[in-house]
Amino acid sequence: MSESNFAGRGTGVIHDIGYRHYDGRRGGRPQIRRALYVQSLRGVFGLGRAARTKILPFTLASFMVLPAVILVAVQMVMGSTTPVLPFASYAIVVQAIPALFLAALAPQTVSRDLRFHTMPLYFSRPLTYKDYVAAKFAGMTSALFILFAVPIVVLYAGALLAKAPFLSNTGDFLMALVAAVFLSALLSVIGLLIASLTPRRGLGVAAIITLMAGSFTVVSAVQGITTGLDQQGVAAWAGLFSPMTLFAGAQDLLPGVRYEGVAEPSTAGQVVFAIVLLALIAGGYALLSLRYKKVSS
């Protein structure tokens, strides 16, 4: 090969293929966290994705609101100024719907990243495993809160339309929203922790449904039997072993909130229920962080 050919091959050429350089402000970790949070929240409801991914979340959300609309209609027809169902009791009465919502969508929030091995892409940026866990937890918690809050708002609006006392109902409404925050956090950490243990979405769905439905069924059976045997104390403490009954006992500590369940804990018992609930949220979050610390290493 001639010397001129070697010289030609050694000459580099830079081609401008039309990509624009980013000259704006770089937000760093906070902006990445916010973006991942928004993406996680939108992903739960299928926003920005194919139409078929929106069917399940919006169907379940509609089923969540429908009973509230019916209760408001009943209240209006009866001409009652008292809500047919206390605001804070609504989530417990329709608990099967949020349980299905959690089981179906918590694995989708985290399992896909594990299954398709995209975690190294996240952690190749300034994002840390703590940022990832915080964004996913906040996204799932926000989605569940929206699921609980919308029907509570419908019940509150119906009460005001029925000319119910404004101050007392507004206080109950706000306390119901506070309770919904804690319930959303509890269910979110449980669902995400279970889903993070397997990249297979089906296993995550089955495990969450088994925990939610199985624990409530067992606790309800124990409470029914022990109540029949006049063992109210045993029946009340059995509520510690199911997420929904645990929440029901803990939320009674909030002013103006009272759930008339099968077995209600005493005031001291309510304090214990609240401590256990907060410990589960904190402990579950810590375990979730440890899980992703291992993934990121």
C-alpha positions as CSV (number, residue, x, y, z in Angstrom):
1,M,0.0,0.0,0.0
2,S,1.4,3.4,-0.9
3,E,2.5,6.0,1.6
4,S,-0.3,8.3,0.5
5,N,-2.9,5.8,1.3
6,F,-1.5,5.5,4.9
7,A,-1.6,9.2,5.2
8,G,-5.2,9.3,4.1
9,R,-6.4,6.7,6.5
10,G,-4.7,8.4,9.4
11,T,-6.7,11.6,8.9
12,G,-9.8,11.8,11.2
13,V,-13.0,13.6,10.2
14,I,-15.7,14.9,12.6
15,H,-19.2,14.8,11.2
16,D,-21.9,17.0,12.5
17,I,-25.0,14.8,12.5
18,G,-27.4,17.4,13.9
19,Y,-27.5,16.6,17.7
20,R,-27.9,19.7,19.8
21,H,-25.6,20.2,22.9
22,Y,-27.3,20.7,26.2
23,D,-26.3,24.1,27.6
24,G,-28.9,24.4,30.3
25,R,-28.7,24.0,34.1
26,R,-27.9,20.5,35.3
27,G,-30.1,19.7,38.4
28,G,-28.1,16.8,39.7
29,R,-29.5,14.2,42.1
30,P,-32.6,16.2,43.3
31,Q,-33.8,16.7,39.7
32,I,-33.2,13.0,38.9
33,R,-35.2,12.0,42.1
34,R,-38.1,14.2,41.0
35,A,-38.0,12.9,37.5
36,L,-38.0,9.3,38.7
37,Y,-40.8,10.0,41.2
38,V,-43.0,11.6,38.5
39,Q,-42.2,8.7,36.1
40,S,-43.1,6.2,38.8
41,L,-46.4,7.9,39.7
42,R,-47.3,8.2,36.0
43,G,-46.3,4.6,35.4
44,V,-48.7,3.3,38.1
45,F,-51.6,4.7,36.1
46,G,-50.2,3.8,32.8
47,L,-49.7,7.4,31.7
48,G,-47.3,7.9,28.9
49,R,-47.5,4.2,28.0
50,A,-49.7,2.0,25.8
51,A,-53.5,2.3,26.1
52,R,-53.8,-1.3,27.5
53,T,-51.7,-0.4,30.5
54,K,-54.3,2.2,31.6
55,I,-57.2,-0.2,31.6
56,L,-56.5,-1.9,34.9
57,P,-55.5,1.0,37.1
58,F,-58.3,3.3,35.9
59,T,-60.9,0.4,36.2
60,L,-59.9,-0.2,39.8
61,A,-60.0,3.5,40.5
62,S,-63.5,3.7,39.0
63,F,-64.6,0.8,41.2
64,M,-63.1,2.7,44.2
65,V,-65.1,5.8,43.5
66,L,-68.4,4.1,42.5
67,P,-69.5,3.1,46.1
68,A,-68.9,6.7,47.3
69,V,-71.1,8.0,44.5
70,I,-73.8,5.6,45.5
71,L,-73.5,6.5,49.2
72,V,-73.8,10.2,48.3
73,A,-76.9,9.5,46.2
74,V,-78.5,7.5,49.1
75,Q,-77.7,10.3,51.5
76,M,-79.3,12.9,49.2
77,V,-82.5,10.7,48.7
78,M,-82.8,10.2,52.4
79,G,-82.3,13.9,53.1
80,S,-79.9,13.0,55.9
81,T,-77.3,15.5,57.1
82,T,-75.2,12.6,58.5
83,P,-72.9,10.8,56.0
84,V,-74.1,7.2,55.5
85,L,-70.5,6.0,56.1
86,P,-67.8,7.9,58.1
87,F,-65.1,9.2,55.8
88,A,-62.3,7.4,57.6
89,S,-64.1,4.0,57.4
90,Y,-64.4,4.0,53.6
91,A,-60.9,2.6,52.8
92,I,-61.5,-0.3,55.2
93,V,-64.9,-1.2,53.8
94,V,-63.7,-1.3,50.2
95,Q,-60.3,-2.8,51.1
96,A,-60.4,-5.5,48.4
97,I,-60.0,-2.8,45.7
98,P,-56.8,-1.2,47.0
99,A,-55.4,-4.6,47.7
100,L,-55.9,-5.6,44.1
101,F,-54.5,-2.2,43.0
102,L,-51.4,-2.8,45.1
103,A,-50.9,-6.4,44.0
104,A,-51.2,-5.5,40.3
105,L,-49.2,-2.3,40.2
106,A,-46.5,-2.5,42.9
107,P,-44.6,-5.3,41.0
108,Q,-44.9,-3.3,37.8
109,T,-43.2,-0.3,39.6
110,V,-40.1,-2.2,40.5
111,S,-40.0,-5.7,39.0
112,R,-39.5,-4.5,35.5
113,D,-36.3,-2.8,36.4
114,L,-35.0,-6.0,37.9
115,R,-36.3,-8.3,35.1
116,F,-34.8,-6.2,32.3
117,H,-31.5,-5.5,34.2
118,T,-31.9,-1.7,33.9
119,M,-30.7,-1.0,37.5
120,P,-27.0,-0.5,36.4
121,L,-28.3,2.2,34.0
122,Y,-29.9,4.1,37.0
123,F,-26.8,3.8,39.2
124,S,-24.4,4.8,36.4
125,R,-25.7,8.3,37.0
126,P,-25.4,10.4,40.3
127,L,-28.6,8.6,41.4
128,T,-28.0,6.3,44.5
129,Y,-30.0,3.4,45.7
130,K,-31.4,5.7,48.4
131,D,-32.7,8.1,45.8
132,Y,-34.2,5.2,43.8
133,V,-36.0,3.7,46.9
134,A,-37.2,7.2,48.0
135,A,-38.6,8.0,44.5
136,K,-40.3,4.6,44.0
137,F,-41.8,4.6,47.5
138,A,-43.1,8.2,47.1
139,G,-44.5,7.4,43.7
140,M,-46.4,4.3,44.9
141,T,-47.6,6.0,48.1
142,S,-48.9,9.0,46.1
143,A,-50.8,6.7,43.7
144,L,-52.4,4.9,46.7
145,F,-53.2,8.2,48.4
146,I,-55.0,9.4,45.2
147,L,-56.9,6.2,45.1
148,F,-58.1,6.8,48.7
149,A,-58.5,10.5,48.6
150,V,-60.8,10.8,45.6
151,P,-63.7,8.9,47.0
152,I,-63.2,10.6,50.4
153,V,-63.5,14.0,48.6
154,V,-66.7,12.7,46.9
155,L,-68.2,11.7,50.3
156,Y,-67.2,15.1,51.7
157,A,-68.7,17.0,48.8
158,G,-71.9,15.0,49.1
159,A,-72.1,15.8,52.8
160,L,-71.8,19.5,52.1
161,L,-74.5,19.3,49.4
162,A,-76.8,17.6,51.9
163,K,-76.2,20.6,54.2
164,A,-74.3,18.6,56.8
165,P,-72.5,20.7,59.5
166,F,-69.5,22.3,57.8
167,L,-67.0,22.4,60.7
168,S,-67.5,18.9,62.1
169,N,-67.5,17.3,58.6
170,T,-64.5,19.3,57.5
171,G,-62.6,18.1,60.5
172,D,-63.6,14.5,59.9
173,F,-62.6,14.9,56.2
174,L,-59.1,16.2,57.0
175,M,-58.5,13.5,59.6
176,A,-59.6,10.9,57.0
177,L,-57.0,12.3,54.6
178,V,-54.3,12.1,57.3
179,A,-55.3,8.5,57.9
180,A,-55.1,7.8,54.2
181,V,-51.5,9.0,54.1
182,F,-50.5,6.5,56.7
183,L,-52.4,3.7,55.1
184,S,-50.9,4.5,51.7
185,A,-47.4,4.4,53.2
186,L,-48.1,1.1,54.9
187,L,-49.4,-0.6,51.9
188,S,-46.8,0.9,49.6
189,V,-43.8,-0.3,51.6
190,I,-45.4,-3.8,52.0
191,G,-46.1,-4.1,48.2
192,L,-42.7,-2.7,47.1
193,L,-40.8,-4.8,49.5
194,I,-42.4,-8.0,48.3
195,A,-42.2,-7.1,44.7
196,S,-38.5,-6.2,45.0
197,L,-37.7,-9.7,46.0
198,T,-38.4,-11.2,42.6
199,P,-38.0,-10.0,39.0
200,R,-41.1,-12.1,38.0
201,R,-44.2,-9.9,38.2
202,G,-46.6,-12.9,38.5
203,L,-44.9,-14.1,41.6
204,G,-45.0,-10.6,43.1
205,V,-48.7,-10.3,42.4
206,A,-49.5,-13.7,43.9
207,A,-47.4,-13.0,47.0
208,I,-49.1,-9.6,47.7
209,I,-52.6,-11.0,47.2
210,T,-51.8,-13.9,49.4
211,L,-50.5,-11.7,52.2
212,M,-53.3,-9.1,52.0
213,A,-56.2,-11.6,51.6
214,G,-54.8,-14.4,53.7
215,S,-53.9,-12.2,56.7
216,F,-57.3,-10.5,56.8
217,T,-59.2,-13.8,56.4
218,V,-57.2,-15.4,59.3
219,V,-57.6,-12.4,61.5
220,S,-61.3,-12.1,60.8
221,A,-61.8,-15.7,61.6
222,V,-59.8,-15.5,64.9
223,Q,-61.7,-12.3,65.9
224,G,-65.1,-13.9,65.1
225,I,-64.3,-17.1,67.1
226,T,-62.8,-15.2,70.1
227,T,-65.6,-12.7,70.1
228,G,-68.1,-15.6,70.3
229,L,-66.2,-17.0,73.2
230,D,-66.4,-13.6,74.9
231,Q,-62.6,-13.1,74.6
232,Q,-62.7,-9.5,73.5
233,G,-59.1,-8.8,74.4
234,V,-57.7,-11.6,72.3
235,A,-60.0,-10.5,69.4
236,A,-58.7,-7.0,69.6
237,W,-55.0,-7.9,69.7
238,A,-55.4,-10.3,66.8
239,G,-55.9,-7.1,64.6
240,L,-52.1,-6.6,64.8
241,F,-51.5,-9.3,62.3
242,S,-53.3,-7.9,59.2
243,P,-52.4,-4.6,57.5
244,M,-56.0,-3.4,57.3
245,T,-57.0,-4.3,60.8
246,L,-53.8,-2.9,62.1
247,F,-54.6,0.4,60.4
248,A,-58.2,0.3,61.6
249,G,-57.0,0.0,65.2
250,A,-54.3,2.7,64.9
251,Q,-56.4,5.3,63.1
252,D,-58.8,5.6,66.1
253,L,-56.2,7.7,67.8
254,L,-56.9,10.5,65.4
255,P,-59.4,13.1,66.6
256,G,-62.9,12.5,65.4
257,V,-62.0,9.1,63.8
258,R,-63.8,6.0,65.0
259,Y,-64.1,2.7,63.1
260,E,-66.7,0.4,64.5
261,G,-65.0,-2.9,63.9
262,V,-65.6,-6.5,65.2
263,A,-63.1,-6.0,68.0
264,E,-61.8,-2.5,68.9
265,P,-58.6,-2.1,71.0
266,S,-58.6,0.0,74.1
267,T,-56.9,3.4,74.1
268,A,-53.7,1.8,75.3
269,G,-54.1,-0.8,72.6
270,Q,-54.6,1.9,70.0
271,V,-51.2,3.4,71.0
272,V,-49.6,0.0,70.5
273,F,-51.3,-0.4,67.1
274,A,-50.0,3.0,66.0
275,I,-46.5,2.2,67.2
276,V,-46.5,-1.1,65.3
277,L,-47.9,0.6,62.2
278,L,-45.1,3.2,62.2
279,A,-42.5,0.6,63.0
280,L,-43.7,-1.5,60.0
281,I,-43.4,1.5,57.7
282,A,-39.9,2.4,59.0
283,G,-38.7,-1.2,59.1
284,G,-40.1,-2.0,55.7
285,Y,-38.4,1.0,54.2
286,A,-35.1,0.1,55.8
287,L,-35.4,-3.4,54.4
288,L,-36.3,-2.0,51.0
289,S,-33.2,0.2,51.1
290,L,-31.0,-2.8,52.1
291,R,-32.4,-4.8,49.2
292,Y,-31.4,-2.1,46.7
293,K,-28.1,-1.5,48.4
294,K,-27.3,-5.1,47.5
295,V,-28.6,-4.6,43.9
296,S,-26.4,-1.5,43.4
297,S,-23.2,-3.1,44.7
